[in-house]
Amino acid sequence: MPRRALLKSAAALAAGGALGLPAFAAAPVKPGTAALIVVDVQNCFLEGGTLAVKGGNEVIPVINKIAPAFENIVLTQDWHTAGHASFASAHPGTKPFETTKLSYGQQVLWPDHCVQGTEDAALGKDLKLPTAQLIIRKGFHKDMDSYSAFEEADHKTPTGLAGYLKARGIKTVFVTGLATDFCVAWTAMDARKNGFEVYVVEDATRGIDLNGSVAAAWKQMAAKGVKRIQSSDIAV
């Protein structure tokens, strides 16, 4: 499970200095028919949430600023059942941020977060995305986590997003949201696996950064051909 063991390998990658060279846009990028994917900008990951990402609220104005440049916008929403298998509380004797082995491989254990139907799971109220066409809910299978917008953690169960985008003739995606080193990174890499050209807008993301996991994520994304840009690189 080389990719999904990001947390475990992060410290070693960072310590070895193998951070890789980011691929920045050489000229303003015109989105055209590309899709903007807004990953998990929800109360649980924002200030005061149950799994708050440091600086998470800062992505909202950046996303709102670039959104008008896109004809196609997709959001994702973490949507866990109560007692979800990814929660440390579901595994007696464990603590948040430890890992355990589940049927599909290694799993980081999280604090309870983004439980279905709660205010904690709601999208951030300051997002201004009136033209968004689709919300992909993920992590709703009680026994399986889902970081990527494209497939569940078993690497087998698709969410249907790839088919949706391809049916609409979309070949390029721009990924934003939370968190850089988990759901954003795996969404970006799975988009590449499905044949899309992929940009991650760095200043429209924030990471959890456990033991160097943000640096490791950028290295892994670069290795898959993901392009790392800033919002100022997008022709709005």
C-alpha positions as CSV (number, residue, x, y, z in Angstrom):
1,M,0.0,0.0,0.0
2,P,2.7,2.5,-1.0
3,R,0.5,5.5,-1.6
4,R,-1.9,5.1,1.2
5,A,1.0,4.7,3.7
6,L,1.8,8.4,3.3
7,L,1.7,9.1,7.0
8,K,4.1,6.3,7.7
9,S,6.6,7.3,5.1
10,A,6.4,11.0,5.4
11,A,9.1,11.5,8.0
12,A,11.6,9.4,6.1
13,L,10.9,11.2,2.9
14,A,11.3,14.6,4.5
15,A,14.4,13.6,6.4
16,G,16.0,12.3,3.2
17,G,15.6,15.7,1.5
18,A,13.7,14.0,-1.3
19,L,11.1,16.7,-1.6
20,G,11.1,16.9,-5.4
21,L,10.8,19.9,-7.7
22,P,7.3,21.4,-8.0
23,A,5.9,22.0,-11.4
24,F,4.8,25.6,-11.6
25,A,2.8,27.2,-14.4
26,A,5.0,29.1,-16.8
27,A,2.2,31.3,-18.0
28,P,-1.4,32.1,-16.9
29,V,-3.6,29.0,-17.2
30,K,-7.0,29.4,-18.8
31,P,-9.4,26.8,-17.3
32,G,-11.8,26.8,-20.3
33,T,-14.0,23.7,-19.8
34,A,-11.8,22.3,-17.0
35,A,-13.5,21.4,-13.7
36,L,-12.7,23.0,-10.4
37,I,-12.8,20.4,-7.6
38,V,-13.3,21.8,-4.1
39,V,-12.4,19.1,-1.6
40,D,-14.0,18.9,1.8
41,V,-14.3,22.6,2.7
42,Q,-16.6,21.7,5.6
43,N,-17.0,22.9,9.2
44,C,-15.3,19.8,10.6
45,F,-12.0,20.9,8.9
46,L,-12.5,24.7,9.5
47,E,-11.7,26.7,12.6
48,G,-13.6,25.3,15.6
49,G,-14.3,22.0,13.8
50,T,-13.7,18.5,15.1
51,L,-10.6,18.0,12.9
52,A,-9.7,21.5,12.1
53,V,-6.9,22.1,9.6
54,K,-4.6,25.0,10.6
55,G,-5.4,27.9,8.3
56,G,-8.3,26.0,6.7
57,N,-10.5,29.1,6.6
58,E,-7.9,30.9,4.4
59,V,-8.7,28.7,1.4
60,I,-12.3,30.0,1.1
61,P,-11.6,33.5,-0.3
62,V,-9.1,32.1,-2.7
63,I,-11.5,29.4,-4.0
64,N,-14.3,32.1,-4.3
65,K,-12.0,34.3,-6.3
66,I,-11.0,31.7,-8.9
67,A,-14.4,30.0,-9.1
68,P,-15.9,32.4,-11.7
69,A,-13.2,31.3,-14.2
70,F,-14.7,27.8,-14.3
71,E,-17.6,26.5,-16.2
72,N,-17.7,23.3,-14.2
73,I,-17.4,23.1,-10.4
74,V,-17.6,19.9,-8.2
75,L,-17.5,19.8,-4.4
76,T,-16.7,16.8,-2.2
77,Q,-18.1,16.3,1.3
78,D,-16.8,13.9,4.0
79,W,-20.0,12.1,5.1
80,H,-19.2,9.6,7.8
81,T,-21.6,7.3,9.7
82,A,-21.6,7.5,13.5
83,G,-19.0,5.0,14.8
84,H,-17.1,5.0,11.5
85,A,-14.2,2.5,11.2
86,S,-11.8,5.4,10.6
87,F,-12.6,6.9,14.0
88,A,-10.3,6.2,16.9
89,S,-13.4,5.9,19.1
90,A,-14.4,2.8,17.2
91,H,-11.2,1.0,18.3
92,P,-10.9,0.7,22.1
93,G,-7.4,1.4,23.4
94,T,-6.4,3.6,20.4
95,K,-5.9,7.3,20.1
96,P,-6.5,9.7,17.3
97,F,-3.7,9.8,14.7
98,E,-2.5,6.3,15.5
99,T,-2.9,3.7,12.7
100,T,-4.5,0.3,12.5
101,K,-5.0,-2.3,9.8
102,L,-8.4,-2.7,8.2
103,S,-9.6,-5.0,5.5
104,Y,-8.3,-2.7,2.8
105,G,-5.0,-1.8,4.4
106,Q,-3.4,0.7,6.8
107,Q,-5.8,3.3,8.2
108,V,-5.1,6.5,10.1
109,L,-7.5,6.8,13.0
110,W,-9.1,10.2,13.3
111,P,-11.1,12.0,15.9
112,D,-14.9,11.7,15.2
113,H,-15.6,14.2,12.5
114,C,-18.0,15.0,9.6
115,V,-20.8,12.8,10.9
116,Q,-23.7,12.6,8.5
117,G,-26.4,15.3,8.9
118,T,-24.5,17.3,11.6
119,E,-23.5,20.9,11.4
120,D,-19.9,19.7,11.7
121,A,-20.3,18.0,8.3
122,A,-21.9,21.0,6.5
123,L,-20.1,22.9,3.8
124,G,-18.4,26.2,4.9
125,K,-21.0,28.9,4.9
126,D,-18.7,31.4,3.3
127,L,-18.2,29.4,0.2
128,K,-19.7,31.3,-2.8
129,L,-20.1,28.6,-5.5
130,P,-23.6,29.2,-7.0
131,T,-22.6,27.5,-10.3
132,A,-21.4,24.2,-8.6
133,Q,-23.2,21.3,-10.3
134,L,-22.3,18.3,-8.2
135,I,-21.5,17.2,-4.6
136,I,-19.7,13.9,-4.2
137,R,-20.2,12.5,-0.7
138,K,-17.5,10.1,0.5
139,G,-16.6,8.0,3.5
140,F,-20.3,7.0,4.0
141,H,-19.5,3.3,4.0
142,K,-19.2,2.5,7.7
143,D,-16.3,0.0,7.3
144,M,-14.3,1.9,4.7
145,D,-12.7,5.4,4.6
146,S,-12.5,7.5,1.4
147,Y,-10.0,10.3,0.9
148,S,-10.1,10.5,-2.8
149,A,-13.0,12.1,-4.8
150,F,-12.5,9.4,-7.4
151,E,-12.4,6.1,-5.5
152,E,-12.8,4.5,-2.0
153,A,-9.9,3.4,0.1
154,D,-10.0,-0.1,-1.3
155,H,-8.8,1.2,-4.6
156,K,-11.6,-0.7,-6.3
157,T,-14.9,1.2,-5.6
158,P,-15.3,4.2,-7.9
159,T,-17.4,7.2,-6.7
160,G,-18.5,7.8,-10.3
161,L,-16.8,11.2,-10.6
162,A,-14.4,10.1,-13.4
163,G,-17.3,8.9,-15.5
164,Y,-19.3,12.1,-14.8
165,L,-16.4,14.3,-15.9
166,K,-15.6,12.2,-19.0
167,A,-19.2,12.1,-20.1
168,R,-19.1,15.9,-20.1
169,G,-15.9,16.0,-22.2
170,I,-13.8,17.4,-19.3
171,K,-10.1,16.5,-19.6
172,T,-8.5,18.8,-17.0
173,V,-9.2,19.4,-13.3
174,F,-8.0,21.9,-10.8
175,V,-8.0,20.6,-7.2
176,T,-8.4,22.9,-4.1
177,G,-9.5,22.4,-0.5
178,L,-8.6,20.4,2.5
179,A,-6.3,18.8,3.4
180,T,-3.3,19.0,1.1
181,D,-1.7,15.9,2.4
182,F,-4.7,13.6,2.4
183,C,-7.9,14.2,0.5
184,V,-6.5,16.8,-1.9
185,A,-3.4,14.8,-2.7
186,W,-5.2,11.5,-3.3
187,T,-7.9,13.2,-5.3
188,A,-5.2,14.7,-7.5
189,M,-3.3,11.4,-7.9
190,D,-6.5,9.4,-8.7
191,A,-7.4,12.1,-11.2
192,R,-4.1,11.4,-13.0
193,K,-4.7,7.7,-12.8
194,N,-8.0,8.3,-14.6
195,G,-6.3,10.1,-17.4
196,F,-7.0,13.8,-16.5
197,E,-4.5,16.6,-16.6
198,V,-4.3,17.9,-13.0
199,Y,-3.4,21.1,-11.3
200,V,-3.4,21.6,-7.6
201,V,-3.8,25.2,-6.5
202,E,-1.4,25.4,-3.6
203,D,-2.6,28.6,-2.0
204,A,-6.2,27.2,-2.2
205,T,-5.2,24.3,0.0
206,R,-3.9,23.7,3.6
207,G,-2.4,20.6,5.1
208,I,-2.6,18.7,8.4
209,D,1.2,18.0,8.1
210,L,1.8,15.0,10.4
211,N,5.5,14.1,10.5
212,G,6.3,15.9,7.2
213,S,3.3,14.6,5.3
214,V,2.7,17.8,3.3
215,A,6.2,17.6,1.8
216,A,5.8,13.9,1.1
217,A,2.4,14.5,-0.6
218,W,3.9,17.2,-2.9
219,K,6.7,14.8,-3.9
220,Q,4.2,12.0,-4.6
221,M,1.9,14.2,-6.6
222,A,4.8,15.6,-8.7
223,A,5.9,12.0,-9.4
224,K,2.4,11.3,-10.8
225,G,2.5,14.4,-13.1
226,V,0.4,16.7,-11.0
227,K,1.1,20.4,-11.6
228,R,1.5,22.7,-8.7
229,I,0.4,26.2,-9.2
230,Q,-0.9,29.3,-7.4
231,S,-4.2,31.0,-7.8
232,S,-2.4,33.9,-9.4
233,D,-1.4,31.5,-12.2
234,I,-5.1,31.1,-13.3
235,A,-6.5,33.6,-15.8
236,V,-9.7,34.7,-14.0
